[in-house]
Amino acid sequence: MEKSLNDFIKRIELEYTTVVKVVDKDASNNSNDRAYGGIVRSVKGKLQEHITEEIIKFAWVYSGGKLSDIEVNSKKIKIPIRLDYVEKINDKKIKNYIKSNIDKYYYNLSVDKQVFYQNQLIVGIECKAYTENAMLKRILVDFSLLKTQFPNMSCYLFQLESQLGGDYSQINSITYGSPATHTLMSYFPNVKLHIHTFIKGERKVDRPIHKYFKPIEKEQIEKAVLMLSEEFKKVLK
């Protein structure tokens, strides 16, 4: 673990640059266009997940915690069926059947990076190479369901690039967001979603970052560390 925040930022910047600059060359060795696209998307997604987990771990230690005290995973969490839904089923046979097998009625759900402390999910982070509003709908639903089990968890979206519209990709001191994104979030009042972008400039389909390199913003790495550090300090008091 790096001794300083500056050293950590330099390492993440180097890892991002190295991976993005070699992914196109490695993927191009596969002549199948569909396989090529799949490889590139997979690598970018895994890169964001890796960066996020490294930020989580550094932020936890930076906040004064011990790494052995937290677990970072993407394990599935059981979301049980709502009992009020079962009670409203008109067909008594179906209702009674569900009740007699109630332990089987759940939905397994997780987000990309989940931070557990003392058996409680304190932070959940969805990791994306980029996000558009159609994808944001699913993210909001997932977090809304998770918060039925862990109501105090904090919810984050970490994206390399943004395709949400508005100024999410401008990386200003204040982000006003986009009309569509705010509208979607307004329908999920139990989810306060923090959206954090690491690369400046709206994502362009015809200019992918593995072909038209864009650097990761150092200040955005630092900001992510400090944001999570504040979250972690709350539970470390």
ChimeraX commands (.cxc) that place a marker at each C-alpha (Angstrom):
marker #1 position 0.00,0.00,0.00 radius 0.5
marker #1 position 1.40,3.38,-1.01 radius 0.5
marker #1 position 2.45,5.74,1.76 radius 0.5
marker #1 position 1.03,8.84,0.11 radius 0.5
marker #1 position -2.04,9.78,-1.89 radius 0.5
marker #1 position 0.19,11.21,-4.60 radius 0.5
marker #1 position 2.02,7.90,-5.05 radius 0.5
marker #1 position -1.30,6.08,-5.24 radius 0.5
marker #1 position -2.64,8.45,-7.91 radius 0.5
marker #1 position 0.51,7.96,-10.00 radius 0.5
marker #1 position 0.15,4.18,-9.82 radius 0.5
marker #1 position -3.51,4.21,-10.88 radius 0.5
marker #1 position -2.71,6.61,-13.71 radius 0.5
marker #1 position 0.09,4.33,-14.93 radius 0.5
marker #1 position -2.07,1.20,-14.73 radius 0.5
marker #1 position -4.89,2.86,-16.66 radius 0.5
marker #1 position -2.56,4.18,-19.36 radius 0.5
marker #1 position -0.78,0.85,-19.77 radius 0.5
marker #1 position -3.96,-1.20,-20.07 radius 0.5
marker #1 position -5.79,1.15,-22.44 radius 0.5
marker #1 position -2.82,1.52,-24.77 radius 0.5
marker #1 position -2.29,-2.22,-25.17 radius 0.5
marker #1 position -5.89,-3.50,-25.23 radius 0.5
marker #1 position -6.47,-2.68,-28.90 radius 0.5
marker #1 position -3.28,-4.46,-29.98 radius 0.5
marker #1 position -4.11,-7.57,-27.98 radius 0.5
marker #1 position -7.73,-7.69,-29.07 radius 0.5
marker #1 position -6.83,-7.15,-32.73 radius 0.5
marker #1 position -5.03,-10.48,-32.77 radius 0.5
marker #1 position -8.50,-12.03,-32.87 radius 0.5
marker #1 position -9.86,-11.68,-36.41 radius 0.5
marker #1 position -13.49,-12.13,-35.37 radius 0.5
marker #1 position -15.10,-8.68,-35.12 radius 0.5
marker #1 position -17.62,-9.75,-32.49 radius 0.5
marker #1 position -14.92,-11.39,-30.36 radius 0.5
marker #1 position -12.74,-8.28,-30.75 radius 0.5
marker #1 position -15.52,-6.02,-29.48 radius 0.5
marker #1 position -16.27,-8.37,-26.61 radius 0.5
marker #1 position -12.64,-8.48,-25.53 radius 0.5
marker #1 position -12.33,-4.70,-25.56 radius 0.5
marker #1 position -15.56,-4.17,-23.59 radius 0.5
marker #1 position -14.57,-6.81,-21.06 radius 0.5
marker #1 position -11.12,-5.32,-20.50 radius 0.5
marker #1 position -12.49,-1.81,-20.03 radius 0.5
marker #1 position -15.09,-3.04,-17.58 radius 0.5
marker #1 position -12.55,-5.02,-15.60 radius 0.5
marker #1 position -10.19,-2.04,-15.63 radius 0.5
marker #1 position -12.82,0.17,-13.99 radius 0.5
marker #1 position -13.56,-2.54,-11.44 radius 0.5
marker #1 position -9.85,-2.87,-10.65 radius 0.5
marker #1 position -9.41,0.88,-10.27 radius 0.5
marker #1 position -12.47,1.06,-8.04 radius 0.5
marker #1 position -11.30,-1.73,-5.73 radius 0.5
marker #1 position -7.86,-0.16,-5.41 radius 0.5
marker #1 position -9.47,3.18,-4.54 radius 0.5
marker #1 position -11.70,1.50,-1.94 radius 0.5
marker #1 position -8.76,-0.17,-0.23 radius 0.5
marker #1 position -6.57,2.92,-0.25 radius 0.5
marker #1 position -9.42,5.14,0.98 radius 0.5
marker #1 position -10.14,2.74,3.85 radius 0.5
marker #1 position -6.53,2.80,5.05 radius 0.5
marker #1 position -6.32,6.55,4.35 radius 0.5
marker #1 position -9.29,6.92,6.72 radius 0.5
marker #1 position -7.50,5.07,9.48 radius 0.5
marker #1 position -9.00,1.63,9.00 radius 0.5
marker #1 position -7.37,-1.79,8.74 radius 0.5
marker #1 position -7.82,-3.71,5.50 radius 0.5
marker #1 position -8.51,-6.87,7.47 radius 0.5
marker #1 position -11.67,-5.24,8.86 radius 0.5
marker #1 position -13.46,-4.91,5.52 radius 0.5
marker #1 position -14.51,-7.28,2.77 radius 0.5
marker #1 position -14.81,-6.09,-0.82 radius 0.5
marker #1 position -16.83,-8.43,-2.99 radius 0.5
marker #1 position -19.67,-8.82,-5.47 radius 0.5
marker #1 position -21.38,-11.72,-3.73 radius 0.5
marker #1 position -25.09,-12.18,-4.34 radius 0.5
marker #1 position -27.50,-10.87,-1.71 radius 0.5
marker #1 position -30.93,-12.44,-1.28 radius 0.5
marker #1 position -33.81,-10.02,-1.83 radius 0.5
marker #1 position -36.90,-11.76,-0.35 radius 0.5
marker #1 position -40.36,-11.61,-1.83 radius 0.5
marker #1 position -42.58,-8.93,-0.30 radius 0.5
marker #1 position -45.17,-10.49,1.98 radius 0.5
marker #1 position -47.73,-7.80,1.22 radius 0.5
marker #1 position -47.49,-8.83,-2.43 radius 0.5
marker #1 position -48.21,-12.45,-1.50 radius 0.5
marker #1 position -51.21,-11.43,0.61 radius 0.5
marker #1 position -52.75,-9.61,-2.36 radius 0.5
marker #1 position -52.69,-12.66,-4.65 radius 0.5
marker #1 position -56.31,-13.54,-5.42 radius 0.5
marker #1 position -55.85,-17.21,-6.19 radius 0.5
marker #1 position -55.72,-18.94,-2.78 radius 0.5
marker #1 position -53.94,-22.02,-4.14 radius 0.5
marker #1 position -51.14,-19.91,-5.55 radius 0.5
marker #1 position -50.97,-17.80,-2.39 radius 0.5
marker #1 position -50.81,-20.85,-0.13 radius 0.5
marker #1 position -48.25,-22.55,-2.37 radius 0.5
marker #1 position -45.94,-19.54,-2.19 radius 0.5
marker #1 position -46.39,-19.27,1.58 radius 0.5
marker #1 position -45.54,-22.93,2.07 radius 0.5
marker #1 position -42.36,-22.48,-0.01 radius 0.5
marker #1 position -41.56,-18.93,1.07 radius 0.5
marker #1 position -37.85,-19.64,1.63 radius 0.5
marker #1 position -37.44,-20.28,-2.09 radius 0.5
marker #1 position -38.89,-16.93,-3.12 radius 0.5
marker #1 position -36.04,-14.48,-3.38 radius 0.5
marker #1 position -33.96,-12.72,-6.00 radius 0.5
marker #1 position -30.16,-12.83,-5.98 radius 0.5
marker #1 position -28.61,-9.43,-6.56 radius 0.5
marker #1 position -25.28,-7.64,-6.31 radius 0.5
marker #1 position -23.40,-4.64,-7.63 radius 0.5
marker #1 position -19.83,-4.66,-8.90 radius 0.5
marker #1 position -18.07,-3.64,-5.69 radius 0.5
marker #1 position -19.64,-4.06,-2.27 radius 0.5
marker #1 position -17.87,-2.95,0.90 radius 0.5
marker #1 position -18.83,-4.89,4.02 radius 0.5
marker #1 position -17.84,-3.77,7.51 radius 0.5
marker #1 position -18.98,-5.69,10.58 radius 0.5
marker #1 position -21.32,-7.74,8.37 radius 0.5
marker #1 position -23.04,-4.63,7.06 radius 0.5
marker #1 position -22.97,-3.40,3.47 radius 0.5
marker #1 position -21.81,0.18,3.92 radius 0.5
marker #1 position -20.96,1.15,0.32 radius 0.5
marker #1 position -22.01,-0.25,-3.04 radius 0.5
marker #1 position -20.35,0.85,-6.27 radius 0.5
marker #1 position -21.44,0.06,-9.81 radius 0.5
marker #1 position -18.47,0.19,-12.20 radius 0.5
marker #1 position -18.88,1.12,-15.85 radius 0.5
marker #1 position -16.58,1.88,-18.77 radius 0.5
marker #1 position -19.36,4.34,-19.65 radius 0.5
marker #1 position -23.00,4.86,-18.70 radius 0.5
marker #1 position -26.06,5.95,-20.65 radius 0.5
marker #1 position -29.48,6.60,-19.15 radius 0.5
marker #1 position -30.94,3.27,-20.27 radius 0.5
marker #1 position -28.23,1.59,-18.20 radius 0.5
marker #1 position -28.81,3.99,-15.32 radius 0.5
marker #1 position -32.39,2.72,-14.94 radius 0.5
marker #1 position -31.16,-0.77,-14.09 radius 0.5
marker #1 position -28.52,0.63,-11.72 radius 0.5
marker #1 position -31.17,2.58,-9.82 radius 0.5
marker #1 position -33.43,-0.47,-9.58 radius 0.5
marker #1 position -30.58,-2.63,-8.27 radius 0.5
marker #1 position -29.62,-0.13,-5.60 radius 0.5
marker #1 position -33.24,0.38,-4.61 radius 0.5
marker #1 position -33.61,-3.37,-4.05 radius 0.5
marker #1 position -30.34,-3.63,-2.11 radius 0.5
marker #1 position -31.38,-0.80,0.17 radius 0.5
marker #1 position -34.39,-2.85,1.29 radius 0.5
marker #1 position -31.83,-5.05,3.07 radius 0.5
marker #1 position -29.18,-2.45,3.88 radius 0.5
marker #1 position -31.03,0.89,4.16 radius 0.5
marker #1 position -27.96,2.82,5.36 radius 0.5
marker #1 position -25.68,1.83,2.50 radius 0.5
marker #1 position -24.24,4.58,0.28 radius 0.5
marker #1 position -24.60,4.19,-3.49 radius 0.5
marker #1 position -22.04,5.16,-6.12 radius 0.5
marker #1 position -21.58,4.92,-9.87 radius 0.5
marker #1 position -17.95,5.03,-10.98 radius 0.5
marker #1 position -17.61,5.43,-14.75 radius 0.5
marker #1 position -14.56,5.94,-16.93 radius 0.5
marker #1 position -16.54,7.98,-19.46 radius 0.5
marker #1 position -20.05,9.43,-19.42 radius 0.5
marker #1 position -22.82,9.22,-21.99 radius 0.5
marker #1 position -25.50,10.54,-19.66 radius 0.5
marker #1 position -25.67,13.97,-21.25 radius 0.5
marker #1 position -25.45,17.19,-19.30 radius 0.5
marker #1 position -22.11,18.03,-17.72 radius 0.5
marker #1 position -21.18,14.70,-16.11 radius 0.5
marker #1 position -18.21,14.49,-18.48 radius 0.5
marker #1 position -16.99,18.05,-18.01 radius 0.5
marker #1 position -15.48,17.43,-14.58 radius 0.5
marker #1 position -16.22,20.81,-13.04 radius 0.5
marker #1 position -16.19,21.74,-9.37 radius 0.5
marker #1 position -20.01,21.59,-9.47 radius 0.5
marker #1 position -21.86,19.02,-11.58 radius 0.5
marker #1 position -25.40,20.00,-12.59 radius 0.5
marker #1 position -26.12,16.67,-14.29 radius 0.5
marker #1 position -28.60,16.13,-17.11 radius 0.5
marker #1 position -32.40,16.50,-17.28 radius 0.5
marker #1 position -32.96,12.83,-18.17 radius 0.5
marker #1 position -30.67,11.53,-15.42 radius 0.5
marker #1 position -32.17,13.73,-12.72 radius 0.5
marker #1 position -35.66,12.74,-13.84 radius 0.5
marker #1 position -34.85,9.04,-13.52 radius 0.5
marker #1 position -33.26,9.52,-10.10 radius 0.5
marker #1 position -36.32,11.45,-8.90 radius 0.5
marker #1 position -38.34,8.23,-9.08 radius 0.5
marker #1 position -35.96,6.45,-6.68 radius 0.5
marker #1 position -36.00,8.73,-3.62 radius 0.5
marker #1 position -34.47,6.05,-1.38 radius 0.5
marker #1 position -31.34,5.95,-3.58 radius 0.5
marker #1 position -28.98,8.90,-3.32 radius 0.5
marker #1 position -26.70,7.99,-6.21 radius 0.5
marker #1 position -23.29,9.64,-6.41 radius 0.5
marker #1 position -22.09,9.69,-10.03 radius 0.5
marker #1 position -18.35,10.03,-10.51 radius 0.5
marker #1 position -16.57,10.28,-13.89 radius 0.5
marker #1 position -12.83,9.72,-14.32 radius 0.5
marker #1 position -12.25,10.86,-17.91 radius 0.5
marker #1 position -13.08,14.26,-19.35 radius 0.5
marker #1 position -15.19,14.53,-22.48 radius 0.5
marker #1 position -18.47,12.85,-23.42 radius 0.5
marker #1 position -18.08,9.30,-24.72 radius 0.5
marker #1 position -18.21,9.10,-28.50 radius 0.5
marker #1 position -19.09,5.78,-30.10 radius 0.5
marker #1 position -16.79,6.39,-33.06 radius 0.5
marker #1 position -13.86,7.51,-30.91 radius 0.5
marker #1 position -13.25,4.79,-28.30 radius 0.5
marker #1 position -10.52,5.50,-25.78 radius 0.5
marker #1 position -8.49,2.43,-26.79 radius 0.5
marker #1 position -8.09,3.98,-30.27 radius 0.5
marker #1 position -8.28,7.68,-29.40 radius 0.5
marker #1 position -6.55,7.78,-26.07 radius 0.5
marker #1 position -7.89,10.07,-23.36 radius 0.5
marker #1 position -6.02,10.33,-20.04 radius 0.5
marker #1 position -7.61,9.56,-16.72 radius 0.5
marker #1 position -7.92,12.75,-14.67 radius 0.5
marker #1 position -5.63,12.80,-11.64 radius 0.5
marker #1 position -7.94,15.08,-9.70 radius 0.5
marker #1 position -10.80,12.64,-10.24 radius 0.5
marker #1 position -8.80,9.80,-8.71 radius 0.5
marker #1 position -8.06,12.02,-5.73 radius 0.5
marker #1 position -11.68,13.12,-5.46 radius 0.5
marker #1 position -12.87,9.49,-5.47 radius 0.5
marker #1 position -10.46,8.63,-2.66 radius 0.5
marker #1 position -11.57,11.60,-0.58 radius 0.5
marker #1 position -15.28,10.90,-1.16 radius 0.5
marker #1 position -14.99,7.30,-0.01 radius 0.5
marker #1 position -12.71,8.33,2.82 radius 0.5
marker #1 position -15.46,10.56,4.18 radius 0.5
marker #1 position -17.93,7.66,3.92 radius 0.5
marker #1 position -15.58,5.36,5.78 radius 0.5
marker #1 position -14.84,7.86,8.54 radius 0.5
marker #1 position -18.53,7.83,9.43 radius 0.5
marker #1 position -18.43,4.14,10.35 radius 0.5
marker #1 position -14.98,4.31,11.92 radius 0.5
marker #1 position -16.02,6.88,14.54 radius 0.5
marker link #1:1,2 radius 0.2
marker link #1:2,3 radius 0.2
marker link #1:3,4 radius 0.2
marker link #1:4,5 radius 0.2
marker link #1:5,6 radius 0.2
marker link #1:6,7 radius 0.2
marker link #1:7,8 radius 0.2
marker link #1:8,9 radius 0.2
marker link #1:9,10 radius 0.2
marker link #1:10,11 radius 0.2
marker link #1:11,12 radius 0.2
marker link #1:12,13 radius 0.2
marker link #1:13,14 radius 0.2
marker link #1:14,15 radius 0.2
marker link #1:15,16 radius 0.2
marker link #1:16,17 radius 0.2
marker link #1:17,18 radius 0.2
marker link #1:18,19 radius 0.2
marker link #1:19,20 radius 0.2
marker link #1:20,21 radius 0.2
marker link #1:21,22 radius 0.2
marker link #1:22,23 radius 0.2
marker link #1:23,24 radius 0.2
marker link #1:24,25 radius 0.2
marker link #1:25,26 radius 0.2
marker link #1:26,27 radius 0.2
marker link #1:27,28 radius 0.2
marker link #1:28,29 radius 0.2
marker link #1:29,30 radius 0.2
marker link #1:30,31 radius 0.2
marker link #1:31,32 radius 0.2
marker link #1:32,33 radius 0.2
marker link #1:33,34 radius 0.2
marker link #1:34,35 radius 0.2
marker link #1:35,36 radius 0.2
marker link #1:36,37 radius 0.2
marker link #1:37,38 radius 0.2
marker link #1:38,39 radius 0.2
marker link #1:39,40 radius 0.2
marker link #1:40,41 radius 0.2
marker link #1:41,42 radius 0.2
marker link #1:42,43 radius 0.2
marker link #1:43,44 radius 0.2
marker link #1:44,45 radius 0.2
marker link #1:45,46 radius 0.2
marker link #1:46,47 radius 0.2
marker link #1:47,48 radius 0.2
marker link #1:48,49 radius 0.2
marker link #1:49,50 radius 0.2
marker link #1:50,51 radius 0.2
marker link #1:51,52 radius 0.2
marker link #1:52,53 radius 0.2
marker link #1:53,54 radius 0.2
marker link #1:54,55 radius 0.2
marker link #1:55,56 radius 0.2
marker link #1:56,57 radius 0.2
marker link #1:57,58 radius 0.2
marker link #1:58,59 radius 0.2
marker link #1:59,60 radius 0.2
marker link #1:60,61 radius 0.2
marker link #1:61,62 radius 0.2
marker link #1:62,63 radius 0.2
marker link #1:63,64 radius 0.2
marker link #1:64,65 radius 0.2
marker link #1:65,66 radius 0.2
marker link #1:66,67 radius 0.2
marker link #1:67,68 radius 0.2
marker link #1:68,69 radius 0.2
marker link #1:69,70 radius 0.2
marker link #1:70,71 radius 0.2
marker link #1:71,72 radius 0.2
marker link #1:72,73 radius 0.2
marker link #1:73,74 radius 0.2
marker link #1:74,75 radius 0.2
marker link #1:75,76 radius 0.2
marker link #1:76,77 radius 0.2
marker link #1:77,78 radius 0.2
marker link #1:78,79 radius 0.2
marker link #1:79,80 radius 0.2
marker link #1:80,81 radius 0.2
marker link #1:81,82 radius 0.2
marker link #1:82,83 radius 0.2
marker link #1:83,84 radius 0.2
marker link #1:84,85 radius 0.2
marker link #1:85,86 radius 0.2
marker link #1:86,87 radius 0.2
marker link #1:87,88 radius 0.2
marker link #1:88,89 radius 0.2
marker link #1:89,90 radius 0.2
marker link #1:90,91 radius 0.2
marker link #1:91,92 radius 0.2
marker link #1:92,93 radius 0.2
marker link #1:93,94 radius 0.2
marker link #1:94,95 radius 0.2
marker link #1:95,96 radius 0.2
marker link #1:96,97 radius 0.2
marker link #1:97,98 radius 0.2
marker link #1:98,99 radius 0.2
marker link #1:99,100 radius 0.2
marker link #1:100,101 radius 0.2
marker link #1:101,102 radius 0.2
marker link #1:102,103 radius 0.2
marker link #1:103,104 radius 0.2
marker link #1:104,105 radius 0.2
marker link #1:105,106 radius 0.2
marker link #1:106,107 radius 0.2
marker link #1:107,108 radius 0.2
marker link #1:108,109 radius 0.2
marker link #1:109,110 radius 0.2
marker link #1:110,111 radius 0.2
marker link #1:111,112 radius 0.2
marker link #1:112,113 radius 0.2
marker link #1:113,114 radius 0.2
marker link #1:114,115 radius 0.2
marker link #1:115,116 radius 0.2
marker link #1:116,117 radius 0.2
marker link #1:117,118 radius 0.2
marker link #1:118,119 radius 0.2
marker link #1:119,120 radius 0.2
marker link #1:120,121 radius 0.2
marker link #1:121,122 radius 0.2
marker link #1:122,123 radius 0.2
marker link #1:123,124 radius 0.2
marker link #1:124,125 radius 0.2
marker link #1:125,126 radius 0.2
marker link #1:126,127 radius 0.2
marker link #1:127,128 radius 0.2
marker link #1:128,129 radius 0.2
marker link #1:129,130 radius 0.2
marker link #1:130,131 radius 0.2
marker link #1:131,132 radius 0.2
marker link #1:132,133 radius 0.2
marker link #1:133,134 radius 0.2
marker link #1:134,135 radius 0.2
marker link #1:135,136 radius 0.2
marker link #1:136,137 radius 0.2
marker link #1:137,138 radius 0.2
marker link #1:138,139 radius 0.2
marker link #1:139,140 radius 0.2
marker link #1:140,141 radius 0.2
marker link #1:141,142 radius 0.2
marker link #1:142,143 radius 0.2
marker link #1:143,144 radius 0.2
marker link #1:144,145 radius 0.2
marker link #1:145,146 radius 0.2
marker link #1:146,147 radius 0.2
marker link #1:147,148 radius 0.2
marker link #1:148,149 radius 0.2
marker link #1:149,150 radius 0.2
marker link #1:150,151 radius 0.2
marker link #1:151,152 radius 0.2
marker link #1:152,153 radius 0.2
marker link #1:153,154 radius 0.2
marker link #1:154,155 radius 0.2
marker link #1:155,156 radius 0.2
marker link #1:156,157 radius 0.2
marker link #1:157,158 radius 0.2
marker link #1:158,159 radius 0.2
marker link #1:159,160 radius 0.2
marker link #1:160,161 radius 0.2
marker link #1:161,162 radius 0.2
marker link #1:162,163 radius 0.2
marker link #1:163,164 radius 0.2
marker link #1:164,165 radius 0.2
marker link #1:165,166 radius 0.2
marker link #1:166,167 radius 0.2
marker link #1:167,168 radius 0.2
marker link #1:168,169 radius 0.2
marker link #1:169,170 radius 0.2
marker link #1:170,171 radius 0.2
marker link #1:171,172 radius 0.2
marker link #1:172,173 radius 0.2
marker link #1:173,174 radius 0.2
marker link #1:174,175 radius 0.2
marker link #1:175,176 radius 0.2
marker link #1:176,177 radius 0.2
marker link #1:177,178 radius 0.2
marker link #1:178,179 radius 0.2
marker link #1:179,180 radius 0.2
marker link #1:180,181 radius 0.2
marker link #1:181,182 radius 0.2
marker link #1:182,183 radius 0.2
marker link #1:183,184 radius 0.2
marker link #1:184,185 radius 0.2
marker link #1:185,186 radius 0.2
marker link #1:186,187 radius 0.2
marker link #1:187,188 radius 0.2
marker link #1:188,189 radius 0.2
marker link #1:189,190 radius 0.2
marker link #1:190,191 radius 0.2
marker link #1:191,192 radius 0.2
marker link #1:192,193 radius 0.2
marker link #1:193,194 radius 0.2
marker link #1:194,195 radius 0.2
marker link #1:195,196 radius 0.2
marker link #1:196,197 radius 0.2
marker link #1:197,198 radius 0.2
marker link #1:198,199 radius 0.2
marker link #1:199,200 radius 0.2
marker link #1:200,201 radius 0.2
marker link #1:201,202 radius 0.2
marker link #1:202,203 radius 0.2
marker link #1:203,204 radius 0.2
marker link #1:204,205 radius 0.2
marker link #1:205,206 radius 0.2
marker link #1:206,207 radius 0.2
marker link #1:207,208 radius 0.2
marker link #1:208,209 radius 0.2
marker link #1:209,210 radius 0.2
marker link #1:210,211 radius 0.2
marker link #1:211,212 radius 0.2
marker link #1:212,213 radius 0.2
marker link #1:213,214 radius 0.2
marker link #1:214,215 radius 0.2
marker link #1:215,216 radius 0.2
marker link #1:216,217 radius 0.2
marker link #1:217,218 radius 0.2
marker link #1:218,219 radius 0.2
marker link #1:219,220 radius 0.2
marker link #1:220,221 radius 0.2
marker link #1:221,222 radius 0.2
marker link #1:222,223 radius 0.2
marker link #1:223,224 radius 0.2
marker link #1:224,225 radius 0.2
marker link #1:225,226 radius 0.2
marker link #1:226,227 radius 0.2
marker link #1:227,228 radius 0.2
marker link #1:228,229 radius 0.2
marker link #1:229,230 radius 0.2
marker link #1:230,231 radius 0.2
marker link #1:231,232 radius 0.2
marker link #1:232,233 radius 0.2
marker link #1:233,234 radius 0.2
marker link #1:234,235 radius 0.2
marker link #1:235,236 radius 0.2
marker link #1:236,237 radius 0.2
view
